[in-house]
Amino acid sequence: MTASFPFAEMTAQAGPFKGVDRQGCVFLIVRLGEVGKLPLCAYWTSREGVRSSLLGEGWCLPLLESRLVPLERSQVDFYQPDGFKRTLTRGRKDSRNLSSGAWFGREEGEGDVRLSADFGPQAGKIEVGFRGGRLANLRCAEGSFGFSYRGREIAKVTGDGGTLLSVERDAHNADRVVFRMSGSTAVCERNGNELTIVAADGSRHSFVQGMDDENAKLVADGVVCRWDRYTGKALSIGDWTYQVGACDPGWNNAPISRTHADGRSENYWFNQANGKGTYRTPEGDLYMWARFPAGELYGLMRWSEKTHGADLLHRHDYTYDAERRMVFHRLRRGASERLDGTLPELEEIWYAPDGKVRRMRVDGKEAKL
């Protein structure tokens, strides 16, 4: 959602193109303000079954509505504070143990669950605690935070010895919600099918939902978004027309193609099962990559390359240690990228644990550091 947000390497639900998520549904994000060093964001999605008690149908405040929902004896849905939803699997030998990807945790008592994940130097270690299925505390690089509730709704967020956020419903208008942050205020007010948001920075946003022939639509700050009301998949956003392929939400993102009114087109696909993805630009360049799909190196890039037609422009290969620190990087350039002769064909770099370069070779020859 933003570079500083926890779980940045997970990329939350945001898809490759602005306005859609990784399954091809319409997905819009509004930044309301900041809770300490954490951004407070709300998102709207055309995906079925999403509803915020504070903002209404289709909306979610992920930081304030993070929760655990038991599915069956062996699985639990984990709605992360960044909006990403994943399924935790219980251990076979001890059902109190929970895991998914880089996340590991345990039920510590009746209704108490603690989960943690280490995303390496960039995002760091993240710990979350739940009580009765609701987020009770969060610890990450941005600090430590506590969450308290009024009934089933969030009431305030604390940190650094004080209150960072308080959430209030207007006493005279239950559809008006005020978010009071340190030195700033955001207001969300619903009027029928329209939601108006005034963010802490003073920006004003309007969202009006309705129908367009047989399809649903949302006019977001003047931009018309249309989607299939049965599948939730995007049909058009502004001047872009979308085509969304079939997918298994547990394993794959949807293959997404889009065409602009001026004729430009691009497509994207990522396989969560094997960590491989592709993206073709309007200029015809093809990017391919592979991330680690599981284990201690989950989410880190294994290799990436860029081609144009049959020509390789460049390829990167990466090696890491058990602490998720990069120890080796190889860059190989194709002939088409080094036509002018100023670029080497092969660069090899070895890194020390502190991230500094300890050795480098260029086209097989040692380079001075």
N, C-alpha and C positions, 0 to 999 in steps of 0.2 A: 504494500500500500504506500509506504514511503521508505526511503533508505534507512531511516533511523528506527523503524518499527521492529519490535521483537519478531523473531521467526522470519526475518527478511529473506533467508534462503529458501523458505517454503513458498514465497510469493503469494500467500493467501489464495484467494479465489481468482484474482485478476488474470485475464487471459492475454494472448499475444497482441490483441488489438484493443484500443480504447473503446470502452462501451460494451464489451462482451467478457464473459468468464471463460474458464478453460473447457466448459462443456458446451459453449456456444450460446448460452442464454444471455439476455441483456443484463449488464452489470455496471452500475454507476456508483461512484464514490464521492462523498462530500466530507470535507474536513471541517469539523465543528470548532475545534480549538485544541488545547493541550492540557493534559492532566500530568502535572510535573513535567517530565521529559518525554511522556508518551503522547502521541497524537490521538485525539479522540475523533474517530471517523464513523460515519454512518454509511451503509450501502443499501441500494435498492436492486432487487433482482426479479426477473420474470420467472425464475424457477418456482415451481409449486411448493407450497407448504412452509414458506418463510413468512414470519409475522412477528413484529416487535410489539410488546404491550405498550411501549412508549410512543412509537411512531406509526404503527398500523401495518396493514397488509403489504407484503413485499419488502418491508424494511427490516434492517437489523443493526444493532449497535454492538458489534462483536466484543469490544473490550468490556462492556457492561453487561453482556448477556452470555458470556462464556459459561458452559455447563457440561455435565456428564449425563447421558441418558442411557440406561440399560436397555439393550435390545433383546437379549436372550441370556441363557446361562453362560455362554462362552464369549460374548461380545458386549462392548459398551461404546456408544457414540461419544466422541470428544469434540465439542465445538470450541476451537481454540480462540484465545483472545484477539487473534488477528483475522478471524472470520473463516479460517480454513476448517473444514470438517473432516475428521478421520475416524476410523473404527479401531478401537483397541481390542486386542485379543487376550483372553485370560490364559494363564499358564496351565499346561496339562497336569503337572504334578502339584501345583499350588494355585488354585483359582483366584487367590488374592493378588497374584502378580499380573500386571497389565503391560502390554507392549504394542508398539506400532512404529515401524521405521526407526528413527533415532530416539523415539520416546520410550521410556521405561518407568514403571511406577508400581505402587502397591496400595491396597486397601489397608488402612491402619486401624480402623475401628468402624463402628456402625455409622455409615454415611461419610466417613473421612477417607479421602484419597489424596495421595501425593504423587505427582508426575514430574519427571525432569528429562531434559535433553541437552546435549552439548553440540552446538553448531560451529565450534571452532573459533579462531581468533576474530572473525568478522562479526558474528552475532553473539558469541559467548554461550555460557550455560544459562539455561532457563528452567526455573522451578515454579510449579503451580500447585496450589492446594485447594481442594474442594470439600465443602461441608454440606451434606444433604443434597448433593448434585449441583450446587451453585459455587461459583468461584469465590474463594475466601481470601486468598493471598497470591501474590505474584512477585517473583524475584527474577530480575534480569539485569542486563548491563545498564539499563536506565534507572535502576533503583529497586526498592522494595515497596510494595503497595498492599493495602488492606481494603477489602470490600465489605460493606454492610448493607442491609436490605430493610425495606419497609414493606412487610407482607412479602409478596413475590417479586416486587420491583426493587431495583437498585436505589439506594438512598444516598450513599456517599462513598468516596474513595479517599483513603488517607495515605500519607507517606511523609517522610522527613519530619515526623513529629507533629503534623498538623493535617487539616482537611484540604485536599487538593481539588475535590469536586463535590458539589452537592446537587442533587436532582430534585426538582420541585414541580408539582402540577399546580397550575393556576387555580386558586380557590374558587374562582367564578367561571372558569372555562377549563373543563377536564381535558380538552383537546389541545391545550397549550402547555408545553413542557419547557421549563427553564433549566439550563445547565450552567451553574455558577462555578467558574474556575478562578484560579488565582489572578485577580485583576481583570477578568474578562467574563463575558456572558454570551451564551448562544441560546436562541429561542427557536423552537419548532412548533408550528401551529397548523392543525388540520381543519379544513373547511370542506366537508363533503369529499369529493374525489381529488381535492387539491391539498398538497402539503407545501407549506412555505417554511424555509429555513433561513434564519439570519445567523450567520456564523460569528465567531468571536472577533474575526478581523473586519466585520461590518459587511461582508459580501452577502448578497441576497440571492436565494435560489428558489425556483418554483417548479413543482412537479404535478402535472395534471394527468390522471389516468382515464382512459375511455376505450371505445371500440372504433375500428375502422373497417367497414364491411364485415367480414367474418373473422378478422384478426384483431388482436388487442394492440393498444398503442399507449405510449407515455410521451407527453410533451415535456422534455426536461430542459429548462432554460432556453426554450424556443426551438430545440432540436427534437424532431419527431423520431421516436423509436418504435418500430413495429415488430411483433413476434407472433409465432403460431400459438394461439391460446391453449392448444391441447398439449403441445410438447414444451412450450416455453422457449424454443429456439429462435434466435434472432432472424428476422427477414430483411430488415433495413434499418440503418441508423444514419440520419442525415442523407448525404449523397452516396453512401455505400450500401450495396446490396450484398447480402450474406447467403452462403450455402453451408450448412452444417451437416456433417456426416454422422453416422451412428457411432456409439461408443459404449463402453462398460465403465461407469463412473468409478468403480473400484480399482480399475487398472489403467484405463486410457483416457486422455483428453480427446475431445472430438476433433476430427480433421475439419479445419475451418478455412473456407475460401471466401474472399470478398472482392467485389469489382466496383470501382468508382464510376460515377457518371461520365467522367472524361475518358474512360476506357482502361485505366490502370487496374491491375489485379495482383493479388498476392495470396499465399496460402501457408498454413502452419499446422503442424501435428506433433504431438509428444506422447510417447508411450511410457506410462508410469511403471509398468511391469519391468521393462528392461532399461529404463532411463534414457532412451534414445529419442531424439527429436529432429525435425526438419523445418526449415523456413525458406520459402522462395520469394524473393523481392520482386517489385514491379519491373526492375531492370533485368531480371532473369538470373540473378545470382542465387546460388543454393547454399544455405548454411546447414550443416549437419553436426550433431554433437551427441555425446553420451555421458550421463551422470551415473554415479553409483546408486542403484535402486534400493539397496538395503545394507545393513551392517554398520560398522563403526564409521565408515566413510560416506554414509548416506547423504546424497544431495550434492557432493563435490563433483566437479567436472573431471571426467576421465580423459576425453579428447574432444577436439572440435576441428572442423575444417570448412573451408569456403571454396566452392567451385563455380565455374561459369561454363556451361556446356560440358565439353570433355576436358577442360583445362582446370588443373588444381591451382588455386591462388595461394593457399597456405594451409598448414595443418599444425595444431598444437597437441602435445601429449603431456600428461601430468602424472607425477608420482607423489604420494604422501606417506607420512609416518603414522603410527598408531594414535598420535595426538592430533591428527587431522591437519598437520602442518605440511606445507609443500616442501619437498626435498629436491625435486628435479623437474625441469621444464624443458621440453624440446620443441623448437619451432622450425618447421621445414617449409620453405617457400617454393612454389612452382615457377616454371619458366616465365609464365605470363605476368607474374607479379614482380619479377626482377629483370624485366626487359632492358631497363636502363643501365644495368650492371652495378648500381650503387648498393644493392642489398645482397647480403650473403644468402647462400642456399640453405645452410643449416646453422642454427644457434642452439647450444646446449648450456643450461645454467643449473648449477647446484647451489642449494640454499642451506644456511646454518639454522639451528632451532629458533634463533631470534629473528629470522626472516631475511637476514642480510646475505648477499651473494658471496659465497666462499670460493667458487670456481666457475670459469666460463670458457667454453670453446666455440670458435667460429670457423665453420668449414673444416673441422678436424684439428685446428691449431689452437693452442692455448692463448687466451687473451689476457692482457694485463688488467688488473682491477684497480 
